[in-house]
Structure formats: C-alpha cells, structure tokens
C-alpha cells in the first residue's frame, strides 16, 4: 500500500520514469503558450512541506527569471 498518487506509481520502480512523466504532462499543459515563451519544466519531489531554503531557492529563481526576461509573471509562476 502506498500513500502516493496512483498516477505516479511508476516512481516505486523508476524515479526517472516518474520525472519524465511529470515533465511530459507539464509540457502538454503549456503547449498552447505563444512562441515568445520558453517552457522549461522544473521538477521537485517532496513527501512533506518544503522548508524555508527550498522556498527561498524557488523565489530567487523566479526573481532572476523575471529580471532577465522582463516578464513580471515569471516570478510568481516559478514559486508555484
């Protein structure tokens, strides 16, 4: 018995497969973005709440992407 989502049951046998599946799902979700956007999935795995340093890492990444791209939405979407 597992407490993980059934859709990710492959992670028990292959972590790479679970990551690839998650990346493909995200790419499919954002396939309709205009060509002016570059989509790069970032996968984090956790079995509990993220600690302060992980949240700060994501916030910093969002700020840097926003600063580089000039897109204010990049900062907020990176922290999701």
C-alpha positions in Angstrom: 0.0 0.0 0.0 1.2 3.5 -0.8 0.1 7.0 0.1 1.4 8.4 -3.2 -0.9 9.3 -6.1 -1.8 6.3 -8.2 -0.7 8.2 -11.4 2.8 8.2 -10.1 3.0 4.6 -9.1 6.0 4.1 -11.5 8.2 6.0 -9.1 8.4 2.9 -6.9 10.3 1.2 -9.7 11.9 4.0 -11.6 12.4 7.6 -10.4 13.4 8.7 -13.9 10.1 7.4 -15.4 8.1 9.4 -12.8 10.1 12.6 -13.6 9.8 12.1 -17.3 6.0 11.6 -16.9 5.7 14.7 -14.9 7.7 16.7 -17.4 5.6 15.4 -20.3 2.4 16.3 -18.5 3.6 19.9 -17.8 4.8 20.3 -21.4 1.4 19.1 -22.7 -0.4 21.6 -20.3 1.6 24.6 -21.7 1.8 23.6 -25.4 -0.5 26.5 -26.3 1.9 29.1 -25.0 2.9 31.6 -27.6 6.4 31.1 -29.2 7.6 34.1 -27.2 7.7 31.9 -24.1 10.4 29.3 -23.4 9.0 26.5 -21.3 11.4 24.6 -19.1 9.9 22.2 -16.6 11.4 22.1 -13.1 10.6 19.0 -11.0 10.8 18.9 -7.3 9.9 15.9 -5.2 8.8 16.1 -1.6 6.8 14.0 0.7 6.1 16.8 3.0 6.2 20.6 3.2 9.1 22.5 1.7 11.5 24.0 4.1 12.4 27.7 4.1 15.6 27.2 2.0 13.7 25.4 -0.8 11.1 28.2 -0.9 13.8 30.8 -1.0 15.6 28.9 -3.8 12.4 29.0 -5.9 11.7 32.6 -5.1 15.2 33.6 -6.1 14.9 31.6 -9.3 11.6 33.4 -10.1 13.2 36.8 -9.4 16.1 36.1 -11.7 13.9 34.8 -14.5 11.7 37.9 -14.1 14.7 40.2 -14.1 16.2 38.6 -17.2 13.0 38.2 -19.2 11.3 41.4 -18.1 8.1 39.3 -17.5 6.7 40.1 -14.1 4.6 36.9 -14.2 7.8 34.7 -14.3 8.5 35.4 -10.6 5.1 34.4 -9.4 4.8 31.3 -11.6 8.2 30.0 -10.6 7.1 29.7 -6.9 4.0 27.5 -7.7 
